[in-house]
Amino acid sequence: MGWDAAELPDAHGRTIVITGANAGVGYFTAEQLARAGAHVVLGCRDPERAEAAVSAIRRRVRGASVEAMPLDVTDRRSIDAAADALLGRDRVDALVLNAGIVHPPRERRTDDEGNELVLSTNVLGHFRLVARALPALERTDGARIVTLGSLASRLGRLRLDDLQLERGYTSWRAYSGSKIAAQVFGFELDRRLRAAGSGVQSVVVHPGYSTSGRTPGIRGVNHPSRLKRFADNLQAAWTQGKDDGAHVPVRAVLDASIPGGSYLGPALWTKGAPTLTPATRATRSPRQGARLWPLLEQASAQPFPLP
Ligand SMILES: NC(=O)c1ccc[n+]([C@@H]2O[C@H](COP(=O)([O-])OP(=O)(O)OC[C@H]3O[C@@H](n4cnc5c(N)ncnc54)[C@H](OP(=O)(O)O)[C@@H]3O)[C@@H](O)[C@H]2O)c1
């Protein structure tokens, strides 16, 4: 199946919400979708960074339809307010679950509820947001939820007996575990949506290995140091910019031929054009999904409205 990231289908009339959209892959996902004509909503925790991203999109995309929505995915009140705002909209065509900690702290940290911070940011907040905002997607024809997974899902394992890493926290375990959990969630969500006869689809993606030093400089959004540019360019053979990484979630949102339950990533694993790609058996496992789901409900204090 071919896909030309430079020739996107027209997305006028669609509303697409992206979490963590003031920087990185999330910013470029928003910018590219705005260029395709969608109304994009940038869910961001910092008002100044949000405004800088909104201004950048308006500067770079003529006639862009874009707004910021306050959202800190580690803060339940913020998540619930964002979900309420989405429920008040006529339509939500896609929700891109992108916000994430990609460089976890060395020492284990927790959010205000006592949940491990990387799991909270990369999985629990999104679980609660989707659970609460689902009706807004349900009433929009062809709506999609796109979850950002990672190649790191191939290199770690999910500790269902110690999801919060209370024993043996390392930053790598926190990151890989959170991304495995995100993928298990995304695939399990699609199974549950299908079983419930929902029209909403859940697609899981990974953006390969996308670095800021290989990404265009944009005021208020991306300004890596010269040293960072130099170091990232040394890895150019197997990396790409975050603008290229964004081609994957953008395709997951706009390509109607991609069915729910798909996994997309760059054609050359770490870089390249967005394409269907195999996910690990562990993250696709219905058994893992069924075991993880109640743990997510419990940790996010949010029953999910699908059996
Ligand atoms: N880059 C890669 O190679 C790669 C590979 C695999 C997967 N991914 C996944 O792709 C996604 C984006 O990665 P990236 O490389 O673009 O990361 P990034 O440049 O560090 O951007 C992360 C974004 O998430 C936001 N964020 C972090 N914590 C948040 C919170 N509590 N509430 C709301 N927003 C929050 C950040 O906002 P602030 O500016 O406020 O911090 C920022 O906008 C992540 O889920 C990551 O795991 C990336």
The ligand as a Tripos MOL2 file, in Angstrom:
@<TRIPOS>MOLECULE
LIG
   48    52     1     0     0
SMALL
NO_CHARGES

@<TRIPOS>ATOM
      1 N1         11.5420   10.2740   19.1360 N.am      1 LIG1
      2 C1         11.6120    8.9720   18.9950 C.2       1 LIG1
      3 O1         12.5530    8.4240   18.4010 O.2       1 LIG1
      4 C2         10.5400    8.0980   19.5450 C.ar      1 LIG1
      5 C3         10.6810    6.7110   19.4000 C.ar      1 LIG1
      6 C4          9.6790    5.8770   19.8620 C.ar      1 LIG1
      7 C5          8.5600    6.4180   20.4530 C.ar      1 LIG1
      8 N2          8.4420    7.7620   20.5960 N.ar      1 LIG1
      9 C6          7.2400    8.2790   21.2610 C.3       1 LIG1
     10 O2          6.7370    9.4090   20.5670 O.3       1 LIG1
     11 C7          6.1610   10.3250   21.4900 C.3       1 LIG1
     12 C8          6.7840   11.6960   21.2820 C.3       1 LIG1
     13 O3          8.1930   11.5810   21.4570 O.3       1 LIG1
     14 P1          9.1580   12.7990   21.1130 P.3       1 LIG1
     15 O4         10.4760   12.2100   20.7400 O.co2     1 LIG1
     16 O5          8.4910   13.7240   20.2000 O.co2     1 LIG1
     17 O6          9.3100   13.4550   22.5740 O.3       1 LIG1
     18 P2          9.5760   14.9600   22.9900 P.3       1 LIG1
     19 O7         10.2120   15.7290   21.8960 O.co2     1 LIG1
     20 O8         10.2680   14.9010   24.3210 O.co2     1 LIG1
     21 O9          8.1080   15.5670   23.1910 O.3       1 LIG1
     22 C9          7.2950   15.0550   24.2030 C.3       1 LIG1
     23 C10         6.0390   15.8850   24.2800 C.3       1 LIG1
     24 O10         5.2250   15.3320   25.3460 O.3       1 LIG1
     25 C11         4.8880   16.3930   26.2200 C.3       1 LIG1
     26 N3          4.6490   15.9560   27.5870 N.ar      1 LIG1
     27 C12         5.5090   15.3520   28.4430 C.ar      1 LIG1
     28 N4          4.9110   15.1740   29.6400 N.ar      1 LIG1
     29 C13         3.6530   15.6580   29.5280 C.ar      1 LIG1
     30 C14         2.5630   15.7770   30.4270 C.ar      1 LIG1
     31 N5          2.6430   15.3570   31.6940 N.pl3     1 LIG1
     32 N6          1.4050   16.3110   29.9710 N.ar      1 LIG1
     33 C15         1.3050   16.7580   28.7010 C.ar      1 LIG1
     34 N7          2.3210   16.7030   27.8140 N.ar      1 LIG1
     35 C16         3.4810   16.1570   28.2300 C.ar      1 LIG1
     36 C17         6.0570   17.3640   26.1410 C.3       1 LIG1
     37 O11         5.6630   18.6230   26.6330 O.3       1 LIG1
     38 P3          6.6450   19.5720   27.5160 P.3       1 LIG1
     39 O12         7.3440   20.4410   26.5190 O.co2     1 LIG1
     40 O13         5.6960   20.2940   28.3870 O.co2     1 LIG1
     41 O14         7.5870   18.6780   28.2660 O.co2     1 LIG1
     42 C18         6.3120   17.3510   24.6530 C.3       1 LIG1
     43 O15         5.4060   18.1740   23.9780 O.3       1 LIG1
     44 C19         6.4110    9.7560   22.8910 C.3       1 LIG1
     45 O16         5.2550    9.0660   23.3100 O.3       1 LIG1
     46 C20         7.5490    8.7790   22.6590 C.3       1 LIG1
     47 O17         7.5670    7.7130   23.5880 O.3       1 LIG1
     48 C21         9.4150    8.6270   20.1640 C.ar      1 LIG1
@<TRIPOS>BOND
     1     1     2 1
     2     2     3 2
     3     2     4 1
     4     4     5 ar
     5     4    48 ar
     6     5     6 ar
     7     6     7 ar
     8     7     8 ar
     9     8     9 1
    10     8    48 ar
    11     9    10 1
    12     9    46 1
    13    10    11 1
    14    11    12 1
    15    11    44 1
    16    12    13 1
    17    13    14 1
    18    14    15 2
    19    14    16 1
    20    14    17 1
    21    17    18 1
    22    18    19 2
    23    18    20 1
    24    18    21 1
    25    21    22 1
    26    22    23 1
    27    23    24 1
    28    23    42 1
    29    24    25 1
    30    25    26 1
    31    25    36 1
    32    26    27 ar
    33    26    35 ar
    34    27    28 ar
    35    28    29 ar
    36    29    30 ar
    37    29    35 ar
    38    30    31 1
    39    30    32 ar
    40    32    33 ar
    41    33    34 ar
    42    34    35 ar
    43    36    37 1
    44    36    42 1
    45    37    38 1
    46    38    39 2
    47    38    40 1
    48    38    41 1
    49    42    43 1
    50    44    45 1
    51    44    46 1
    52    46    47 1
@<TRIPOS>SUBSTRUCTURE
     1 LIG1         1 GROUP 0 **** ****
